[in-house]
Structures are given as C-alpha cells and as structure tokens.
Amino acid sequence: MSPETIQTTIHPPAAVPSGRTNVDGREMVHGPDGALLPVGTVKPQHLMEDELVRQEIGHAIALSEQISRFAGHVHDNIGAFEALIAERYGAKVGGRKGNKTLMSYDGLYKLTVQVADNVAFGPELQVAKALVDECLTDWSAASGDELKAVITRAFNMDREGQVNRAALYSLLRLDIDDPRWKQAMQAIRDAMRVVGSKLYVRFYRRADSAAAWEPVSIDLARA
C-alpha cells in the first residue's frame, strides 16, 4: 500500500461535489455563471485545475474539522483536569483570568492557556478625544510630532471601522502632568467594556532542559 493510500485511509477527505452532472447521457459541468456546459467544450487544463482544487479542498475541510475537534477536546481535557485538581486539593492551576501553563513531568513539553479580552469602547471615548484635542491646542509647538502622531493613530478608525486599541493603550502609558490629560486617560479607561473573551492554547517542545522552547505549529503558513 502506497503512502498516499495510507494517508487517505487514515484521514479521508471531506466529500466535495464534483461539479459535474449527467444530462440525457451527456456529462456536463457547471460554468462560472451556473450554466451547464458539455465536458468536451472545456479546456483540459481547466478540468484538471477543477479536479485539483476540489481534491485539495476536500483535504482542507477534513483537516479544518479535525482541528476543531482537537481544540474542543483540548479545552475539555484541561477543564476536566482543573476540576480534578480542585476536587482533590481545593486549588486551581495557573493564574488570573484563566492564564496558565501545564508542563510534562520531564520538562520537555508544555502548553499555555491564555485568555484575551475583547474590549469595546463606549461614549466616554469621545470625551477623551475632546480633552486630548484641548491639550494639543494649548501645547502647540511644545508637543512633538511623535506625540501628535500617536494621538492621531489612537483616535482614528482603522479600515474595519475599529478603534486602534494598541495606540490607545500606548497613550495610557504616557506620564503627562496635565489635569486635562489625566481626565482624558481616565475617560479612556471608563470607556473600556469587556464584551467577551477568547481562549488561546499554544504548544511547545524542546530537546532538553537547556534548550529553547520551540512552538508546535498548527499554522499552515508556518508548517
């Protein structure tokens, strides 16, 4: 049995429609506009391309479904482990907000769990912008171009209409002794609303205890 046959047997591709149909005994294919065309009227290279795309899409869909099942059982198993720890010792693994690291006994494998909040901004953000604009107007030439650029990025919407969170967070780290600025930063903090969170699980391995950790990639671009 060839390696290709073994792989297909273990991980069969998802069913993908062939794009062909039989009309009065003639094999037809669907064109881009949905019209049915006799197979013989389509260039051979286009038929080969069609078959290749459908074949690989079948494997991609199957892999995507497998990764979804994998993510589900990873979360379930971690939850079951934490429940067992809590039951036995009355303690939980990890730190605040669900962030934690689990490691193999020999210290060569680990997985990290991180929870990232999805933050939205309320109407207080417009108050913050008005206060910051006042500061810029009064500071005039005294405020550097770099600071002006950071402020502009912070309050400009990106291409998806979303606030530039990274730039806003960078403003909060600035130590500027102006009451209006401090009020503006408080308004930004008050504008933050946690509207959800996302769980990230990452896997790492290393050859020995002195080696650097290497991520186990589940990203096709990095595989």
C-alpha positions in Angstrom: 0.0 0.0 0.0 1.5 3.4 -1.0 1.9 6.3 1.5 -0.7 8.2 -0.4 -3.2 5.4 0.1 -2.4 5.1 3.8 -2.8 8.8 4.3 -6.2 8.8 2.5 -7.4 5.8 4.5 -6.4 7.3 7.9 -7.6 10.9 7.1 -10.2 10.6 4.3 -11.0 13.9 2.7 -14.4 15.6 3.1 -17.0 15.0 0.4 -16.9 17.8 -2.2 -19.3 18.0 -5.1 -17.7 17.0 -8.4 -19.3 20.0 -10.2 -20.5 17.6 -12.9 -23.9 16.2 -13.8 -25.4 13.9 -16.4 -28.0 15.3 -18.8 -29.6 12.8 -21.3 -26.5 10.6 -21.1 -24.0 13.5 -21.6 -21.6 14.6 -18.9 -21.9 18.3 -18.2 -20.0 20.8 -16.0 -21.2 23.9 -14.3 -19.6 27.1 -15.6 -18.8 30.2 -13.5 -22.3 31.6 -14.4 -24.1 28.4 -13.4 -24.7 27.3 -17.0 -24.2 23.7 -17.9 -21.5 23.0 -20.5 -20.5 19.7 -22.2 -17.3 18.4 -20.7 -15.8 18.3 -24.2 -16.1 22.0 -24.6 -14.0 22.8 -21.6 -10.2 23.1 -22.0 -8.4 20.1 -20.5 -6.2 22.2 -18.2 -9.3 23.9 -16.8 -10.8 20.4 -16.0 -7.5 19.4 -14.4 -7.4 22.6 -12.3 -11.0 22.0 -11.2 -10.2 18.4 -10.1 -7.1 19.5 -8.2 -8.9 22.3 -6.4 -11.8 20.0 -5.4 -9.4 17.3 -4.2 -7.3 19.7 -2.0 -10.4 21.5 -0.7 -11.7 18.1 0.5 -8.5 17.5 2.4 -8.5 21.1 3.8 -12.1 20.8 5.0 -11.4 17.5 6.7 -8.3 19.0 8.3 -10.2 22.0 9.5 -12.9 19.8 11.1 -10.1 17.7 12.7 -8.5 20.8 14.2 -11.9 21.9 15.5 -12.4 18.6 17.2 -8.9 18.7 18.5 -9.5 22.2 20.0 -12.7 21.0 21.6 -11.1 18.0 23.3 -8.1 20.0 24.4 -10.4 22.5 26.2 -12.5 19.7 27.6 -9.4 17.8 28.9 -7.9 20.9 30.5 -11.2 21.7 32.2 -11.6 18.1 33.5 -8.0 18.2 34.8 -8.7 21.5 36.6 -11.9 20.1 38.1 -9.9 17.1 39.4 -7.3 19.3 40.9 -9.9 21.5 42.6 -11.7 18.4 43.9 -8.5 16.8 45.3 -6.6 19.8 46.7 -9.1 22.7 46.7 -6.7 24.7 44.4 -6.6 25.7 40.7 -3.8 25.6 38.2 -2.5 28.8 36.8 -3.0 32.5 37.4 -5.6 35.2 37.0 -8.1 35.3 34.2 -7.5 31.7 33.4 -3.9 32.1 32.2 -1.9 29.0 33.0 1.0 26.8 31.9 0.9 23.0 32.1 4.1 21.0 31.7 5.2 17.4 31.2 7.0 15.9 34.1 10.3 15.8 32.3 10.0 19.5 31.4 10.3 18.9 27.7 6.7 19.7 26.7 4.3 22.4 27.8 1.1 24.0 26.8 0.0 27.5 27.7 -3.6 28.8 28.1 -4.2 32.5 27.7 -7.5 34.4 27.9 -7.6 37.6 25.8 -10.5 40.0 26.5 -12.4 41.5 23.6 -12.7 45.2 24.5 -15.2 47.7 23.1 -15.2 51.4 23.8 -18.2 53.4 25.0 -19.1 57.1 24.5 -16.6 58.2 27.1 -14.0 57.9 24.3 -15.4 61.0 22.6 -15.0 62.9 25.8 -11.4 61.7 26.0 -10.7 62.9 22.4 -12.1 66.3 23.1 -9.9 66.7 26.2 -6.8 65.5 24.3 -7.6 67.9 21.5 -7.7 70.7 24.0 -4.3 69.7 25.3 -2.8 69.6 21.8 -4.2 73.1 21.0 -2.7 74.6 24.2 0.6 72.8 24.0 1.0 73.9 20.4 4.6 73.7 19.3 5.7 72.3 22.6 4.1 68.9 21.8 6.3 66.9 19.5 5.3 65.4 16.1 5.8 61.9 17.5 3.2 62.5 20.3 0.8 64.1 17.8 1.2 61.0 15.5 0.4 58.6 18.4 -2.7 60.6 19.3 -3.9 60.7 15.7 -3.5 56.9 15.4 -5.3 56.3 18.6 -8.5 58.1 17.7 -8.5 57.3 14.0 -10.7 54.3 12.9 -8.9 51.5 11.1 -10.1 50.1 7.7 -12.7 47.9 9.5 -14.1 50.9 11.5 -12.5 49.7 14.7 -10.6 51.9 17.2 -6.9 51.4 17.2 -6.6 49.7 20.6 -2.8 49.4 20.6 -2.4 53.1 20.1 -4.9 53.9 22.8 -3.1 51.7 25.3 0.2 53.4 24.4 -1.5 56.8 25.4 -2.3 55.3 28.8 1.3 54.6 29.4 2.4 58.2 28.9 3.1 60.2 32.0 1.9 63.7 31.3 1.3 66.1 34.1 -1.7 68.0 32.8 -5.1 67.6 34.6 -7.0 67.5 31.4 -4.7 64.8 30.1 -5.2 62.8 33.2 -9.0 63.2 32.9 -8.8 62.1 29.3 -6.9 58.9 30.3 -9.5 58.2 32.9 -12.2 58.7 30.3 -10.5 56.1 28.1 -10.3 53.6 31.0 -14.0 54.3 31.7 -14.9 53.8 28.1 -13.5 50.2 28.1 -16.1 47.5 28.2 -15.2 43.8 28.1 -17.7 42.3 25.7 -16.2 38.8 25.5 -13.0 36.8 25.7 -11.2 34.3 23.6 -9.1 31.3 24.8 -5.8 30.6 23.2 -3.9 27.3 23.7 -0.3 27.1 22.5 2.0 24.1 22.5 5.8 24.0 22.9 8.6 21.4 23.0 12.3 21.3 23.4 15.1 18.7 23.0 16.4 19.0 26.6 16.0 21.2 29.7 18.7 23.6 28.5 17.2 24.1 25.0 15.0 26.9 23.9 11.2 26.3 23.6 10.0 25.7 20.1 6.3 26.2 19.2 4.4 23.3 17.8 2.9 24.9 14.8 -0.7 24.3 13.8 -0.5 27.2 11.2 -0.3 26.1 7.6 1.9 29.0 6.7 4.4 28.0 9.3 4.3 24.2 9.0 
